[in-house]
Amino acid sequence: MTQRKLTKIGNSLGFTLPKEQLARLGMAEGDAVYVSETPEGLLLSPYDPDFARQTEAAESILRRYRNAFRELAK
């Protein structure tokens, strides 16, 4: 667990993350961070859960209609 202090950034408050934590997340300056509320608190993630759900739905459709897509690709 890492403790960080909130700092004024313009009209907002924010905090920084150490380089080591950013590297473990595979994140760099300019990347989007997604914040989700969970029963345990806030979850910070480099992955957009809505995009992940959409990707799973697309993969399901591609698997279901695999033969049709193959024929259309010819």
PDB file as gemmi writes it, atoms N, CA and C in Angstrom:
CRYST1    1.000    1.000    1.000  90.00  90.00  90.00 P 1                      
ATOM      1  N   MET A   1       0.852  -1.173   0.000  1.00  0.00           N  
ATOM      2  CA  MET A   1       0.000   0.000   0.000  1.00  0.00           C  
ATOM      3  C   MET A   1       0.897   1.235   0.000  1.00  0.00           C  
ATOM      4  N   THR A   2       0.509   2.205  -0.798  1.00  0.00           N  
ATOM      5  CA  THR A   2       1.262   3.445  -0.906  1.00  0.00           C  
ATOM      6  C   THR A   2       0.369   4.605  -0.502  1.00  0.00           C  
ATOM      7  N   GLN A   3       0.903   5.502   0.292  1.00  0.00           N  
ATOM      8  CA  GLN A   3       0.153   6.698   0.677  1.00  0.00           C  
ATOM      9  C   GLN A   3       0.591   7.848  -0.214  1.00  0.00           C  
ATOM     10  N   ARG A   4      -0.372   8.583  -0.746  1.00  0.00           N  
ATOM     11  CA  ARG A   4      -0.093   9.749  -1.579  1.00  0.00           C  
ATOM     12  C   ARG A   4      -0.873  10.923  -1.021  1.00  0.00           C  
ATOM     13  N   LYS A   5      -0.364  12.137  -1.182  1.00  0.00           N  
ATOM     14  CA  LYS A   5      -1.050  13.341  -0.711  1.00  0.00           C  
ATOM     15  C   LYS A   5      -1.705  14.046  -1.885  1.00  0.00           C  
ATOM     16  N   LEU A   6      -2.894  14.593  -1.640  1.00  0.00           N  
ATOM     17  CA  LEU A   6      -3.585  15.353  -2.673  1.00  0.00           C  
ATOM     18  C   LEU A   6      -2.911  16.708  -2.834  1.00  0.00           C  
ATOM     19  N   THR A   7      -2.796  17.144  -4.076  1.00  0.00           N  
ATOM     20  CA  THR A   7      -2.148  18.404  -4.419  1.00  0.00           C  
ATOM     21  C   THR A   7      -3.098  19.199  -5.308  1.00  0.00           C  
ATOM     22  N   LYS A   8      -3.071  20.507  -5.154  1.00  0.00           N  
ATOM     23  CA  LYS A   8      -3.912  21.359  -5.994  1.00  0.00           C  
ATOM     24  C   LYS A   8      -3.346  21.368  -7.410  1.00  0.00           C  
ATOM     25  N   ILE A   9      -4.215  21.076  -8.371  1.00  0.00           N  
ATOM     26  CA  ILE A   9      -3.860  21.104  -9.792  1.00  0.00           C  
ATOM     27  C   ILE A   9      -4.934  21.938 -10.478  1.00  0.00           C  
ATOM     28  N   GLY A  10      -4.626  23.196 -10.752  1.00  0.00           N  
ATOM     29  CA  GLY A  10      -5.634  24.112 -11.295  1.00  0.00           C  
ATOM     30  C   GLY A  10      -6.735  24.307 -10.267  1.00  0.00           C  
ATOM     31  N   ASN A  11      -7.992  24.067 -10.673  1.00  0.00           N  
ATOM     32  CA  ASN A  11      -9.127  24.181  -9.753  1.00  0.00           C  
ATOM     33  C   ASN A  11      -9.496  22.834  -9.137  1.00  0.00           C  
ATOM     34  N   SER A  12      -8.677  21.816  -9.362  1.00  0.00           N  
ATOM     35  CA  SER A  12      -8.971  20.462  -8.884  1.00  0.00           C  
ATOM     36  C   SER A  12      -7.898  20.007  -7.906  1.00  0.00           C  
ATOM     37  N   LEU A  13      -8.082  18.789  -7.425  1.00  0.00           N  
ATOM     38  CA  LEU A  13      -7.075  18.136  -6.600  1.00  0.00           C  
ATOM     39  C   LEU A  13      -6.651  16.856  -7.303  1.00  0.00           C  
ATOM     40  N   GLY A  14      -5.406  16.469  -7.127  1.00  0.00           N  
ATOM     41  CA  GLY A  14      -4.926  15.246  -7.747  1.00  0.00           C  
ATOM     42  C   GLY A  14      -3.744  14.702  -6.971  1.00  0.00           C  
ATOM     43  N   PHE A  15      -3.250  13.561  -7.427  1.00  0.00           N  
ATOM     44  CA  PHE A  15      -2.067  12.971  -6.818  1.00  0.00           C  
ATOM     45  C   PHE A  15      -1.239  12.296  -7.896  1.00  0.00           C  
ATOM     46  N   THR A  16       0.022  12.058  -7.581  1.00  0.00           N  
ATOM     47  CA  THR A  16       0.923  11.406  -8.522  1.00  0.00           C  
ATOM     48  C   THR A  16       1.126   9.966  -8.095  1.00  0.00           C  
ATOM     49  N   LEU A  17       1.540   9.145  -9.057  1.00  0.00           N  
ATOM     50  CA  LEU A  17       1.882   7.755  -8.777  1.00  0.00           C  
ATOM     51  C   LEU A  17       3.363   7.563  -9.067  1.00  0.00           C  
ATOM     52  N   PRO A  18       4.049   6.753  -8.263  1.00  0.00           N  
ATOM     53  CA  PRO A  18       5.468   6.496  -8.513  1.00  0.00           C  
ATOM     54  C   PRO A  18       5.684   5.791  -9.850  1.00  0.00           C  
ATOM     55  N   LYS A  19       6.855   6.025 -10.442  1.00  0.00           N  
ATOM     56  CA  LYS A  19       7.189   5.423 -11.736  1.00  0.00           C  
ATOM     57  C   LYS A  19       7.054   3.904 -11.710  1.00  0.00           C  
ATOM     58  N   GLU A  20       7.443   3.282 -10.601  1.00  0.00           N  
ATOM     59  CA  GLU A  20       7.392   1.822 -10.507  1.00  0.00           C  
ATOM     60  C   GLU A  20       5.953   1.310 -10.627  1.00  0.00           C  
ATOM     61  N   GLN A  21       5.018   1.998  -9.974  1.00  0.00           N  
ATOM     62  CA  GLN A  21       3.614   1.574 -10.062  1.00  0.00           C  
ATOM     63  C   GLN A  21       3.074   1.786 -11.467  1.00  0.00           C  
ATOM     64  N   LEU A  22       3.425   2.902 -12.086  1.00  0.00           N  
ATOM     65  CA  LEU A  22       2.987   3.159 -13.458  1.00  0.00           C  
ATOM     66  C   LEU A  22       3.548   2.100 -14.410  1.00  0.00           C  
ATOM     67  N   ALA A  23       4.780   1.714 -14.202  1.00  0.00           N  
ATOM     68  CA  ALA A  23       5.392   0.682 -15.052  1.00  0.00           C  
ATOM     69  C   ALA A  23       4.662  -0.647 -14.891  1.00  0.00           C  
ATOM     70  N   ARG A  24       4.289  -1.009 -13.659  1.00  0.00           N  
ATOM     71  CA  ARG A  24       3.554  -2.268 -13.448  1.00  0.00           C  
ATOM     72  C   ARG A  24       2.195  -2.232 -14.125  1.00  0.00           C  
ATOM     73  N   LEU A  25       1.590  -1.049 -14.185  1.00  0.00           N  
ATOM     74  CA  LEU A  25       0.297  -0.906 -14.858  1.00  0.00           C  
ATOM     75  C   LEU A  25       0.450  -0.789 -16.373  1.00  0.00           C  
ATOM     76  N   GLY A  26       1.672  -0.604 -16.843  1.00  0.00           N  
ATOM     77  CA  GLY A  26       1.894  -0.420 -18.276  1.00  0.00           C  
ATOM     78  C   GLY A  26       1.395   0.935 -18.743  1.00  0.00           C  
ATOM     79  N   MET A  27       1.512   1.940 -17.880  1.00  0.00           N  
ATOM     80  CA  MET A  27       0.978   3.267 -18.196  1.00  0.00           C  
ATOM     81  C   MET A  27       2.103   4.293 -18.315  1.00  0.00           C  
ATOM     82  N   ALA A  28       1.815   5.353 -19.076  1.00  0.00           N  
ATOM     83  CA  ALA A  28       2.766   6.442 -19.260  1.00  0.00           C  
ATOM     84  C   ALA A  28       1.983   7.756 -19.309  1.00  0.00           C  
ATOM     85  N   GLU A  29       2.723   8.839 -19.346  1.00  0.00           N  
ATOM     86  CA  GLU A  29       2.110  10.163 -19.395  1.00  0.00           C  
ATOM     87  C   GLU A  29       1.145  10.258 -20.576  1.00  0.00           C  
ATOM     88  N   GLY A  30      -0.032  10.807 -20.321  1.00  0.00           N  
ATOM     89  CA  GLY A  30      -1.038  10.982 -21.365  1.00  0.00           C  
ATOM     90  C   GLY A  30      -2.032   9.847 -21.475  1.00  0.00           C  
ATOM     91  N   ASP A  31      -1.769   8.716 -20.819  1.00  0.00           N  
ATOM     92  CA  ASP A  31      -2.703   7.589 -20.855  1.00  0.00           C  
ATOM     93  C   ASP A  31      -3.952   7.909 -20.037  1.00  0.00           C  
ATOM     94  N   ALA A  32      -5.061   7.311 -20.419  1.00  0.00           N  
ATOM     95  CA  ALA A  32      -6.313   7.485 -19.679  1.00  0.00           C  
ATOM     96  C   ALA A  32      -6.320   6.556 -18.464  1.00  0.00           C  
ATOM     97  N   VAL A  33      -6.882   7.047 -17.374  1.00  0.00           N  
ATOM     98  CA  VAL A  33      -7.061   6.247 -16.160  1.00  0.00           C  
ATOM     99  C   VAL A  33      -8.554   6.177 -15.889  1.00  0.00           C  
ATOM    100  N   TYR A  34      -9.055   4.978 -15.684  1.00  0.00           N  
ATOM    101  CA  TYR A  34     -10.477   4.785 -15.427  1.00  0.00           C  
ATOM    102  C   TYR A  34     -10.689   4.554 -13.937  1.00  0.00           C  
ATOM    103  N   VAL A  35     -11.669   5.255 -13.381  1.00  0.00           N  
ATOM    104  CA  VAL A  35     -11.973   5.167 -11.956  1.00  0.00           C  
ATOM    105  C   VAL A  35     -13.343   4.525 -11.806  1.00  0.00           C  
ATOM    106  N   SER A  36     -13.393   3.411 -11.065  1.00  0.00           N  
ATOM    107  CA  SER A  36     -14.646   2.703 -10.818  1.00  0.00           C  
ATOM    108  C   SER A  36     -14.873   2.644  -9.318  1.00  0.00           C  
ATOM    109  N   GLU A  37     -16.134   2.799  -8.918  1.00  0.00           N  
ATOM    110  CA  GLU A  37     -16.476   2.650  -7.507  1.00  0.00           C  
ATOM    111  C   GLU A  37     -16.790   1.188  -7.234  1.00  0.00           C  
ATOM    112  N   THR A  38     -16.182   0.643  -6.181  1.00  0.00           N  
ATOM    113  CA  THR A  38     -16.423  -0.733  -5.762  1.00  0.00           C  
ATOM    114  C   THR A  38     -16.845  -0.711  -4.294  1.00  0.00           C  
ATOM    115  N   PRO A  39     -17.370  -1.802  -3.769  1.00  0.00           N  
ATOM    116  CA  PRO A  39     -17.723  -1.838  -2.350  1.00  0.00           C  
ATOM    117  C   PRO A  39     -16.516  -1.571  -1.434  1.00  0.00           C  
ATOM    118  N   GLU A  40     -15.301  -1.883  -1.922  1.00  0.00           N  
ATOM    119  CA  GLU A  40     -14.095  -1.674  -1.122  1.00  0.00           C  
ATOM    120  C   GLU A  40     -13.545  -0.255  -1.240  1.00  0.00           C  
ATOM    121  N   GLY A  41     -13.990   0.512  -2.215  1.00  0.00           N  
ATOM    122  CA  GLY A  41     -13.480   1.871  -2.448  1.00  0.00           C  
ATOM    123  C   GLY A  41     -13.361   2.133  -3.926  1.00  0.00           C  
ATOM    124  N   LEU A  42     -12.393   2.952  -4.302  1.00  0.00           N  
ATOM    125  CA  LEU A  42     -12.189   3.292  -5.704  1.00  0.00           C  
ATOM    126  C   LEU A  42     -11.154   2.366  -6.325  1.00  0.00           C  
ATOM    127  N   LEU A  43     -11.383   2.011  -7.581  1.00  0.00           N  
ATOM    128  CA  LEU A  43     -10.461   1.183  -8.332  1.00  0.00           C  
ATOM    129  C   LEU A  43      -9.926   2.007  -9.493  1.00  0.00           C  
ATOM    130  N   LEU A  44      -8.606   2.165  -9.572  1.00  0.00           N  
ATOM    131  CA  LEU A  44      -7.954   2.869 -10.679  1.00  0.00           C  
ATOM    132  C   LEU A  44      -7.432   1.819 -11.643  1.00  0.00           C  
ATOM    133  N   SER A  45      -7.692   2.011 -12.927  1.00  0.00           N  
ATOM    134  CA  SER A  45      -7.285   1.009 -13.899  1.00  0.00           C  
ATOM    135  C   SER A  45      -6.979   1.673 -15.239  1.00  0.00           C  
ATOM    136  N   PRO A  46      -6.008   1.107 -15.991  1.00  0.00           N  
ATOM    137  CA  PRO A  46      -5.758   1.622 -17.335  1.00  0.00           C  
ATOM    138  C   PRO A  46      -6.741   1.061 -18.355  1.00  0.00           C  
ATOM    139  N   TYR A  47      -7.630   0.168 -17.916  1.00  0.00           N  
ATOM    140  CA  TYR A  47      -8.552  -0.505 -18.835  1.00  0.00           C  
ATOM    141  C   TYR A  47      -9.957   0.029 -18.669  1.00  0.00           C  
ATOM    142  N   ASP A  48     -10.589   0.318 -19.784  1.00  0.00           N  
ATOM    143  CA  ASP A  48     -11.965   0.813 -19.795  1.00  0.00           C  
ATOM    144  C   ASP A  48     -12.910  -0.387 -19.727  1.00  0.00           C  
ATOM    145  N   PRO A  49     -13.647  -0.557 -18.610  1.00  0.00           N  
ATOM    146  CA  PRO A  49     -14.521  -1.727 -18.498  1.00  0.00           C  
ATOM    147  C   PRO A  49     -15.622  -1.753 -19.562  1.00  0.00           C  
ATOM    148  N   ASP A  50     -16.120  -0.604 -19.976  1.00  0.00           N  
ATOM    149  CA  ASP A  50     -17.142  -0.572 -21.028  1.00  0.00           C  
ATOM    150  C   ASP A  50     -16.561  -1.083 -22.353  1.00  0.00           C  
ATOM    151  N   PHE A  51     -15.341  -0.665 -22.669  1.00  0.00           N  
ATOM    152  CA  PHE A  51     -14.693  -1.127 -23.898  1.00  0.00           C  
ATOM    153  C   PHE A  51     -14.452  -2.628 -23.834  1.00  0.00           C  
ATOM    154  N   ALA A  52     -14.062  -3.130 -22.673  1.00  0.00           N  
ATOM    155  CA  ALA A  52     -13.825  -4.573 -22.514  1.00  0.00           C  
ATOM    156  C   ALA A  52     -15.121  -5.348 -22.750  1.00  0.00           C  
ATOM    157  N   ARG A  53     -16.246  -4.853 -22.239  1.00  0.00           N  
ATOM    158  CA  ARG A  53     -17.534  -5.531 -22.462  1.00  0.00           C  
ATOM    159  C   ARG A  53     -17.897  -5.522 -23.945  1.00  0.00           C  
ATOM    160  N   GLN A  54     -17.665  -4.404 -24.611  1.00  0.00           N  
ATOM    161  CA  GLN A  54     -17.969  -4.315 -26.040  1.00  0.00           C  
ATOM    162  C   GLN A  54     -17.091  -5.272 -26.843  1.00  0.00           C  
ATOM    163  N   THR A  55     -15.830  -5.381 -26.457  1.00  0.00           N  
ATOM    164  CA  THR A  55     -14.913  -6.289 -27.138  1.00  0.00           C  
ATOM    165  C   THR A  55     -15.363  -7.739 -26.956  1.00  0.00           C  
ATOM    166  N   GLU A  56     -15.769  -8.085 -25.735  1.00  0.00           N  
ATOM    167  CA  GLU A  56     -16.254  -9.449 -25.479  1.00  0.00           C  
ATOM    168  C   GLU A  56     -17.499  -9.748 -26.311  1.00  0.00           C  
ATOM    169  N   ALA A  57     -18.394  -8.770 -26.420  1.00  0.00           N  
ATOM    170  CA  ALA A  57     -19.605  -8.972 -27.223  1.00  0.00           C  
ATOM    171  C   ALA A  57     -19.245  -9.169 -28.691  1.00  0.00           C  
ATOM    172  N   ALA A  58     -18.301  -8.376 -29.200  1.00  0.00           N  
ATOM    173  CA  ALA A  58     -17.893  -8.517 -30.599  1.00  0.00           C  
ATOM    174  C   ALA A  58     -17.254  -9.871 -30.845  1.00  0.00           C  
ATOM    175  N   GLU A  59     -16.411 -10.318 -29.915  1.00  0.00           N  
ATOM    176  CA  GLU A  59     -15.772 -11.627 -30.073  1.00  0.00           C  
ATOM    177  C   GLU A  59     -16.799 -12.749 -30.059  1.00  0.00           C  
ATOM    178  N   SER A  60     -17.823 -12.610 -29.249  1.00  0.00           N  
ATOM    179  CA  SER A  60     -18.885 -13.610 -29.201  1.00  0.00           C  
ATOM    180  C   SER A  60     -19.614 -13.692 -30.540  1.00  0.00           C  
ATOM    181  N   ILE A  61     -19.906 -12.544 -31.125  1.00  0.00           N  
ATOM    182  CA  ILE A  61     -20.588 -12.503 -32.426  1.00  0.00           C  
ATOM    183  C   ILE A  61     -19.698 -13.102 -33.505  1.00  0.00           C  
ATOM    184  N   LEU A  62     -18.403 -12.758 -33.459  1.00  0.00           N  
ATOM    185  CA  LEU A  62     -17.478 -13.301 -34.467  1.00  0.00           C  
ATOM    186  C   LEU A  62     -17.374 -14.820 -34.359  1.00  0.00           C  
ATOM    187  N   ARG A  63     -17.380 -15.354 -33.128  1.00  0.00           N  
ATOM    188  CA  ARG A  63     -17.330 -16.810 -32.961  1.00  0.00           C  
ATOM    189  C   ARG A  63     -18.617 -17.457 -33.473  1.00  0.00           C  
ATOM    190  N   ARG A  64     -19.747 -16.850 -33.147  1.00  0.00           N  
ATOM    191  CA  ARG A  64     -21.041 -17.434 -33.517  1.00  0.00           C  
ATOM    192  C   ARG A  64     -21.229 -17.467 -35.029  1.00  0.00           C  
ATOM    193  N   TYR A  65     -20.816 -16.405 -35.698  1.00  0.00           N  
ATOM    194  CA  TYR A  65     -21.027 -16.299 -37.141  1.00  0.00           C  
ATOM    195  C   TYR A  65     -19.718 -16.430 -37.925  1.00  0.00           C  
ATOM    196  N   ARG A  66     -18.789 -17.224 -37.388  1.00  0.00           N  
ATOM    197  CA  ARG A  66     -17.470 -17.390 -37.990  1.00  0.00           C  
ATOM    198  C   ARG A  66     -17.559 -17.824 -39.453  1.00  0.00           C  
ATOM    199  N   ASN A  67     -18.378 -18.811 -39.743  1.00  0.00           N  
ATOM    200  CA  ASN A  67     -18.475 -19.303 -41.127  1.00  0.00           C  
ATOM    201  C   ASN A  67     -19.044 -18.256 -42.066  1.00  0.00           C  
ATOM    202  N   ALA A  68     -20.042 -17.522 -41.599  1.00  0.00           N  
ATOM    203  CA  ALA A  68     -20.622 -16.472 -42.446  1.00  0.00           C  
ATOM    204  C   ALA A  68     -19.588 -15.394 -42.745  1.00  0.00           C  
ATOM    205  N   PHE A  69     -18.808 -15.006 -41.760  1.00  0.00           N  
ATOM    206  CA  PHE A  69     -17.778 -13.990 -41.974  1.00  0.00           C  
ATOM    207  C   PHE A  69     -16.695 -14.499 -42.925  1.00  0.00           C  
ATOM    208  N   ARG A  70     -16.355 -15.781 -42.837  1.00  0.00           N  
ATOM    209  CA  ARG A  70     -15.384 -16.355 -43.768  1.00  0.00           C  
ATOM    210  C   ARG A  70     -15.878 -16.273 -45.197  1.00  0.00           C  
ATOM    211  N   GLU A  71     -17.161 -16.622 -45.393  1.00  0.00           N  
ATOM    212  CA  GLU A  71     -17.728 -16.565 -46.748  1.00  0.00           C  
ATOM    213  C   GLU A  71     -17.772 -15.135 -47.264  1.00  0.00           C  
ATOM    214  N   LEU A  72     -18.106 -14.201 -46.391  1.00  0.00           N  
ATOM    215  CA  LEU A  72     -18.152 -12.795 -46.818  1.00  0.00           C  
ATOM    216  C   LEU A  72     -16.758 -12.259 -47.161  1.00  0.00           C  
ATOM    217  N   ALA A  73     -15.751 -12.795 -46.540  1.00  0.00           N  
ATOM    218  CA  ALA A  73     -14.382 -12.337 -46.775  1.00  0.00           C  
ATOM    219  C   ALA A  73     -13.830 -12.816 -48.117  1.00  0.00           C  
ATOM    220  N   LYS A  74     -14.461 -13.810 -48.729  1.00  0.00           N  
ATOM    221  CA  LYS A  74     -13.966 -14.346 -50.010  1.00  0.00           C  
ATOM    222  C   LYS A  74     -14.209 -13.401 -51.147  1.00  0.00           C  
TER     223      LYS A  74                                                      
END                                                                             
